[in-house]
Amino acid sequence: MNTCCDYGKCTQGRDCPIRKQRAQEANEAFINGVWGKVADPYDEVTETFKALIAVIAVTAALTLISFFIWGK
């Protein structure tokens, strides 16, 4: 039985068997780790903080160098 109209849209709405099958496949892939592991947010925060400190240090160093060059 075809559940799609002539334009390829499902006529059964949320009860579409194809939609349920795709959702089930996506759920199984996520559960089995096919899409990879989710990154730890704490690691991302610490890496971002380290990068921020590096940017601040470089900016401060360039500011001090420019003060010494222009003598103010």
N, C-alpha and C positions, 0 to 999 in steps of 0.2 A: 504494500500500500504506500503510495506516494503522499507524503505530508506537506509537500511544497507546492506552491502555485506556479504558474507559468514563468514568473519573474524570479524564481528561486527563493522566495520568502516562505517561511514556515507558516502554515495555516492553523497550527495547534497552540501557538503561544508558548507559555512556560512548560506545557506538557509535551513538548517536542522530543521525540526519542533521540534524535540526532544531537540536540542541545544537551540532553542528559548524559549521553555517551561522551561527548567532548568534555563536559564538566567532570565526569568521573575519571577520565584519562588525565586531566590536569591535576586533579586531587591526588591520584596515585603517583604521578610524577613528582609532585611536591613532597609527598610522604616518603617516597623512596630516595629522595635526594638527587634526582636526575638533574635538576636545575642548579645544583650546587648548594653550598652551605651559606647561610645568611651571616653576614659579617657582624661582629660584635660592635655595638655602637660605642662602647667605652674605648675601644682601640681607635676608632675614627676620631673621637673627641681628643684623645691624647696626641694623635698625629697632627690634628689641626692646631692644637695648642703649641706643639713644638714648632710647627711652621710659622705660627704667629710670632713666637719669640724670636725666631731667626729673622723674620722681616723687620721686627722692631730693632734688633741688634744691628742689622745692616743699615737701616735708616739712621740710627743714632751715630754709627761710625761715619757715614757719609756726611752727616751734619757737622760732626767734630772736625773732620778733615777740611770741609769747606770753611769753617770758622778759622782754622789755622792758616789756610791759604790766603784768605782775604784779610786776616789780622784784626778781626773785630771782636 
